[in-house]
Amino acid sequence: MDRLLPVLAVFALLLGTSGLLAQTANDAAVCHKSSGAEALAACDRAIASGSFEGLELARLHTSRGVERRGAKDIDGAIADYDAAIKINPTDQFAFNNRANLWRDKGDLERAIADYSEAIRIDPGYTAAYVNRGLVYERLKDLDRARADYQQVLAMPPRYANGPGGQDMARKRLAALSKGP
């Protein structure tokens, strides 16, 4: 029996570890695919677990940023996008999402800088052009706004929001052609 105890202890540890790994993987999936308080709690657990690194950890921060924005925790969302960008400085989605928050906070120069970085990373990311164009409109820089909208119409849509971005670009160009 004394010789069996260490074997049973290792077996129990393995069972506990596999259950913990399964829960952590489930938390990551819920973080990415759900929304609201459930997703936010899952993101918190997945990030706190220390089980993720690299691109997956960056994705978890981006997903939690989305949930924090939805919960009106703007500064928390910005912190998550900062973390995602630090881990993966080529994440155009994190730059675009953070830019949206800067825009919402009224920091339009920072918003333009982040939209521009998203576009530098992925020149086909039409949503970043539309978003930057909207900020240029707020700044009354209508030539730059028009240029961004025209760029969107000159390229095929990418990602799920592509056609919607082209519709928005058409509408904004039409509105700008009517004048103030």
C-alpha positions in Angstrom: 0.0 0.0 0.0 2.8 2.4 0.8 4.2 1.9 -2.7 0.8 2.6 -4.2 0.3 6.0 -2.5 2.8 7.9 -4.7 1.3 6.4 -7.8 -2.2 7.4 -6.7 -1.0 10.9 -5.9 0.5 11.3 -9.3 -2.7 10.0 -10.9 -4.9 12.4 -8.9 -2.6 15.3 -9.9 -2.8 14.3 -13.6 -6.6 14.2 -13.4 -6.8 17.6 -11.7 -4.4 19.1 -14.2 -6.3 17.7 -17.2 -9.5 19.1 -15.7 -7.9 22.5 -15.2 -6.5 22.5 -18.7 -9.9 21.7 -20.1 -11.5 24.5 -18.1 -8.8 27.0 -19.3 -9.4 26.0 -22.9 -13.1 26.4 -22.4 -12.6 29.8 -20.9 -10.6 30.9 -23.9 -13.3 29.6 -26.3 -16.1 31.4 -24.3 -13.9 34.6 -24.1 -13.7 34.7 -27.9 -17.2 33.5 -28.9 -19.6 34.7 -26.2 -20.4 38.2 -25.0 -21.3 40.1 -21.9 -20.5 39.2 -18.4 -20.0 35.6 -19.2 -17.4 36.3 -21.8 -15.7 38.9 -19.6 -15.4 36.5 -16.7 -14.0 33.8 -19.0 -11.5 36.2 -20.5 -10.4 37.2 -17.0 -9.9 33.6 -15.9 -8.1 32.6 -19.1 -5.7 35.5 -18.9 -5.1 35.0 -15.2 -4.4 31.3 -15.6 -1.0 32.0 -17.1 -1.6 29.1 -19.5 -1.5 31.3 -22.7 1.3 33.2 -24.3 2.1 34.8 -27.7 -0.6 35.3 -30.2 -3.3 33.5 -28.2 -2.7 35.7 -25.2 -2.8 38.7 -27.4 -6.2 37.5 -28.9 -7.5 37.0 -25.3 -6.6 40.6 -24.5 -8.3 41.8 -27.7 -11.4 39.8 -26.9 -11.5 41.1 -23.4 -11.0 44.7 -24.7 -14.2 44.2 -26.8 -16.1 43.0 -23.7 -14.7 45.8 -21.5 -15.8 48.4 -24.1 -19.3 46.8 -24.1 -19.3 47.1 -20.3 -18.3 50.9 -20.6 -14.9 50.2 -19.1 -13.1 52.3 -21.7 -9.8 52.6 -19.8 -9.8 48.9 -19.1 -10.4 48.2 -22.8 -7.5 50.5 -23.8 -5.3 48.7 -21.3 -6.2 45.4 -22.9 -5.5 46.7 -26.4 -2.2 48.1 -25.2 -1.3 44.6 -23.8 -2.4 42.9 -27.1 -0.3 45.3 -29.2 2.7 44.9 -26.9 2.5 41.1 -27.4 1.6 41.3 -31.1 2.6 44.7 -32.7 1.1 43.6 -36.0 -2.5 43.2 -34.8 -4.4 45.6 -37.0 -7.6 44.8 -35.2 -6.3 45.8 -31.8 -5.0 49.1 -33.3 -8.3 49.8 -35.0 -10.3 48.9 -31.8 -8.0 51.1 -29.6 -8.4 53.9 -32.1 -12.2 53.7 -31.8 -11.8 54.2 -28.1 -9.4 57.2 -28.5 -12.0 58.6 -30.9 -14.8 58.0 -28.3 -12.7 59.8 -25.6 -12.1 62.7 -28.0 -8.4 62.1 -28.5 -8.6 62.4 -32.3 -4.9 62.6 -32.9 -4.2 59.3 -31.1 -7.1 57.8 -33.0 -5.7 58.8 -36.3 -2.3 57.5 -35.3 -3.8 54.1 -34.4 -6.0 53.9 -37.6 -2.9 54.8 -39.6 -0.9 52.0 -38.0 -3.7 49.5 -38.7 -3.6 50.6 -42.3 0.2 50.4 -42.5 0.0 46.8 -41.1 -2.9 45.8 -43.5 -3.4 48.2 -46.4 -6.6 46.3 -47.3 -8.3 46.9 -43.9 -11.2 49.0 -45.2 -12.8 49.6 -41.8 -9.7 51.5 -40.6 -9.9 53.8 -43.6 -13.6 54.5 -43.0 -13.0 55.1 -39.3 -10.1 57.4 -40.0 -12.1 59.2 -42.6 -14.9 59.8 -40.0 -12.3 61.3 -37.7 -10.9 63.5 -40.4 -14.4 64.8 -41.0 -14.7 65.7 -37.3 -11.5 67.6 -37.7 -12.9 69.3 -40.8 -10.0 67.8 -42.9 -12.4 66.9 -45.7 -9.8 66.3 -48.3 -8.2 63.5 -46.2 -11.6 62.2 -45.4 -12.5 62.0 -49.1 -9.2 60.3 -49.9 -9.8 57.6 -47.3 -13.4 56.9 -48.5 -12.2 56.8 -52.1 -9.5 54.4 -51.1 -12.1 52.1 -49.6 -14.1 52.1 -52.9 -11.0 51.4 -55.0 -10.3 48.0 -53.3 -12.2 44.8 -52.8 -13.7 44.4 -49.4 -11.8 42.3 -46.8 -13.1 40.8 -43.6 -16.8 40.6 -42.6 -17.3 44.3 -42.5 -15.9 45.0 -46.0 -19.1 45.6 -47.9 -20.6 47.6 -45.0 -17.5 49.8 -45.1 -17.9 50.4 -48.8 -21.5 51.4 -48.3 -20.5 53.8 -45.5 -17.7 55.3 -47.7 -20.3 55.9 -50.5 -22.7 57.5 -48.1 -20.0 59.8 -46.6 -18.7 60.8 -50.0 -22.2 61.7 -51.1 -22.8 63.7 -48.0 -19.5 65.5 -48.4 -20.3 66.4 -52.0 -23.5 68.2 -50.8 -21.3 70.5 -48.8 -22.0 71.9 -45.2 
